[in-house]
């Protein structure tokens, strides 16, 4: 069966290459930047910020955003054809995840392809570092689809974990540049964060007059009974007269919370962190974003023993992150109530893992060859 799948994928790649060859002949190159993402059906804050920057600095440049998840493989095939047409006629392509046509096709000379990835800081292993693992890619499929090939530049938040990117992207590191995601500019802007906090509180009154605890767990493919039980333990431990508990699910998570005392929010990370007074997470790179905003972080790791068997990490969460690491909801809330958090150590940890230029957006814009 696998052999048939491999042959079908190879045939699809061959067909793409033939069609793309015709596209390159027929389509004229335009002053155009194309953003491609399969992280969400909506453009990320990073893509929107770069669109704004391009419009300010190069208003004659056309900006195209192709943001769509692979919900249905057949329908997504038509979306890939659309991607190919825009890639064939663009000056610059910017990605925040793997893109099939970018990696499998032969592009014309002069096309700039920037992989900005989709997370700040380093957390879980990915790409080539996970080949053949339960939550990784099939090695033969990765070979046929030329996974993570053809990038002009790969952006990283800090060279501290350069080796992780060398392994994950299977690169020699010569095309890796130390430029965090554009959202870092907003996260470190204290005046902006405070302004957003006040704006959101004025519109949504229930965030006022209480300490806002944001619970933002990482994505789990198959939510379990343990997940539900652990969230219930957290909810039962909250004094709702003093605290708001705000559940921020991962964008593609199916884990739901139906307790009426809990606020379920789908705000973007920047707005959510602006509202937050405290952040509870687990194995998510939101720890770096919380660090840039200066929020206390607590790691609720109730399924650590099983989770670490499925996913491999680029850092030792128990030792490297200066935050409480515990499977106990009681310990988490006790620490919050006593305000037990080493903010100085966490700032140093964040600074080590996110090296900030004067402007992330300006630095990325300069790479675009516009």
N, C-alpha and C positions, 0 to 999 in steps of 0.2 A: 504494500500500500504506500509506504513512504517513497519507494522508487517512482511510483506514478505521480505522486505529489511533486517530487523534485523535477521530473520531466515536464510537468505542466508549468511550474514556475520558470524553468529554463525557456520554454516556448513563449511564455508571456514576456520575459525579458527581451528575447529576440524580436518579438513583435514591437515592443516599445522602442527598441533601437532603430528599427526600420522606419517607424512613424516619425520618430524624433529627427532622423536624418532629413526627411522631407520638410519637417517644420523649420529646421535651420536654413534650408534653402529658400523657403517661401516667406518666412516672417522676417521683417526688418528689425534690427536691434534698435530699441528706443531708450531714451533717458528714463529708465524705470527701475524701481526697487521692488522686489517681490518678497514678502514675508510669508513663510510657510510653516504651519504648525499642525500637529495632530494631537496636541495636549487637550484641546477644548474646541467646542464649536464657536466659541467667542474669542476674539483676540485678547491676548494677555495684556496686562498693564505695561509690560516691557515693549511689546509691539506698538501699542498706542502711543507710548512716550517717544519712541523713535519716529513714528509717523509725524508727530507734532514737531520734532526737531528738524526733520527733513523739510517739512512745509515752511518752517521759519527760515532755514538757511538756504534752501534750494527749491523755491516755490515752483520752478519749472519742471521739477522731477515728478513723474507719476509714481504714486505709491499704490501697490496692489496687496491686499491681505487675503490669504487663503488659509483659513483656520477651520479645520474639520476633523473630528474623530472618526476612526474606522468602525462605525456601528455596523455597517453592512458591506462586506467585501466586494460584492458585485457592483453596488452603487458607488463605492469608493474608487473602483476602476475608472469610472467616468470622471471622477474628480482628479485622478492622476493624469488623465489626458489634458485636463484644464491646466494642471500644474506644468505639464510639459510645454504647452503653448506659451505660457508666461515665462518660463525659464529660458526658452529659445530666443525670446525677444527682450530679455532684461540685461541691464548692465551689472546689477548686483542682486544676489539672492541671500536672504537672512533666514536661518532656521533656529528653532529652539528644541528640536528633536530629530530623530532619524527620518529621512525623506527618501523614498524609493527612487524616483527619477533622478534626484541629485546624485545619488551614489552609483547607479547602474549605467548611466548614459555618458557618452563622450561629448563634452561641451566645447563650444568654440573658444579659441584663445581670448583672454581678456575678461572672461566672466569671473567676477569676484563672488565667492561663496563663503559666507560667515556662519559658523556654528556657534551660537551664543548659549546653547543648552538651556535648561529651564529651571535650574535651582542655583541659589547662592550657597557657596561653601560645598564641602564634600561630606557625604554621608554613606550611601550604599554603593556597592560595586555595580557596574552596569556594562553594557556592550560586550566587548570581547572578554572581559574579566568574568562574565557570567555564562559563557557559551557552554551548552550541555547541562547546565544546572536546571533544577525544577522550575525556577522562575526566569531562566535565561532563554536565549534563542537556540534553535537547532543549528549546530555548526555547519551543516551542509547548506541550509537555507541562507545562513549568514554569508557563506562563500558565494553562492549564486547571486545574491542580492548586493554583493560588494559592500557590506555594511560599513557605514561611516567612512566612505572614500570620497575623494574629490574636494575636500574642504581647503579653501585658501587659508582661512584662519579659524582657530578654535579658541574661544574665550574662556578664561578661568578666573575665579575670584582671587586666588592666591597661588603663587608658585610653591607654597608650602606642601601642597598635595599634587604637584606636577606628575609624579610617578603614577598616581591613580588615573590621571587622564591619559598618560602614555599607554597604560594598560587597557583602559576602557575603550579608547578610540583607536588603538593599535597604530599609534603614530610615533615618530622619533622625537617629538616635542619641539621641533624647529618651527612649526606653524602655530604654536600655542602662545597666546598673549594674555597678560595679566590685566584683564578688564572685567569687573563685575557687571552683573545685569543692570540695565538702566534704572530699575526700581530702587537701587541702592541710593541714588541721588535723593529720592524723596524720603527714604527711611532715615537718613542721617540729617535731614532738614528739620530741626526741632520746631521752628516756627510753623512750618507746613503741617507737621503732625499735630501740633496743638490746635491749629485752626480747624483741621479736619475733625478732631475730637469734639470740639465745640459745635461744629456744624451738624455732626451726626447726632449728638445728644439733644440738640434743639429740635431736630426732626423726629427723633425716636426717644420719647420721654423716658421709656423704661430703662435706658442706660444711665439715667441720672440717680444721684443720691445713694448709690450702692457701689461696692467694690466689684469691678467686672472681671470675672475669671473666664478666660477663653480656653476651651478644651479643643485642641486641634490635632487629632491623631493622624498617623500616616495611613496610606492606602493599604487595605487588605483585600485580596481578590475574593475570598469567600468568608464573609463575616460569620462568626461562630456564636454559640451560646455563651462561651466565655467572654466574648466581647460585650454582649448585652448585660451579662451579670456584672462585669467590671464597671461599666458605665453606671449601672444601678447603684453599685457601692459608692461611687463618687457622688452621685445625686443624693443618696441617703445621708451622706456625711456633710452636705452643704447646709449652712444656716442661711436660708433664703431671706431672712429679715435683714441680713447684713450684706449678702453677696448676690450677684447675678451669676448664674452659670450659663455661658454661651457656648453652644456646641457648633463648631465650624467643621463640617464634614469635608473630607478630601473631594475635589471636583468630580471624581468618577466613583466615589464610594456609594455602596448600597446600604451601609449601616445607618439605620434610622433611630431617632429618639422621639418618643411620643409623650413624654412626661410634660404636662402643661406648665410646670414650673421652670422648665428649661427653655431658653431662647435659642432657636435654631437659626443660624445666620449663614448666608451664602455671599456675604460681602467679600471683596478682594482682600488679600493679606494686608495691604497697607491700611485700608480703612479699619479692618478688624484689629490690627495692632494699635492703631490710634485710639480706639475705644478701650482696649484692654488695659487693666492694671496689673494682671498676672497672666502668665501663659502656662498651661499644662499641655504637654505633648508626649511623644514617646521616641520614635525613630525618624523624625521628620527634620528636614533642613530648615524648617521655620525657626529653629533655634538661632540661626545666624541672623535672620531678619528681626527677631525679637531682641537680639543683642544689639543690633544697629539702632533700634528705637529705645533701648535701655529698659526693657521690661524683664522682671524676674521670671525665670524658667524653671519648671519642675518636670521631671521625666517619670511618667506613670507607666511602668514597664511590666504589667501583669502577665504578659505572654512571652517574656524574653526568652525563656528556655526553648520554646518551640519556634518562635519567630527567627531566632538567629541560626536555626538549622536550615531554614528556607532561603534566607537572604544573607549575603555576606557584606561586611562593612569595611569602609576605608579607615575607620578610626575605632578606638576602643572606647565605646560609649561610657562604660562604667568608670574608666580611669581618666580619659582625656577631657570630658565635659565637666566643668566645675559647677554641677547642679545636682540636686538630690535625684538619685536613681533608685526607684523602689517600686515593688508590685503592690504596695499598700496604699489604699485611698486615705486611710487614717493618717499615715505618715505625711502624705502630701498636704492634707488640710491642716495638720498640726504645724507644719513648717510655714505654711502661708499665714496662719494666724499669729505665729511668733515672728513673722517677717525674717525667717532664716534663709538668707540668700547672700552669697559673696559677690556683690556687684562689681567690685574691682577685678576679681579673678575672671569673671565672665566677660568684662570689657576686654581684658587682655586676650582671652580665648577668641573672641570675635575679631579683634584687630589682627591676630595671627592668621586667621582663615579668610579674611576679607580685606584685601589691600585696596584702598580707595584712591583713585586719581582725583584731580580737581573736579572733573565732571566725567562720569561714566558715559553719558549720552554724547558729549562732544567727542570723546576719544573714540567711541564706536563710529560716530558719523565720519570721522576722518579716515576710517578704513574703507569706506564705501565707494571710493573712487568716483565720486559724482562731479 
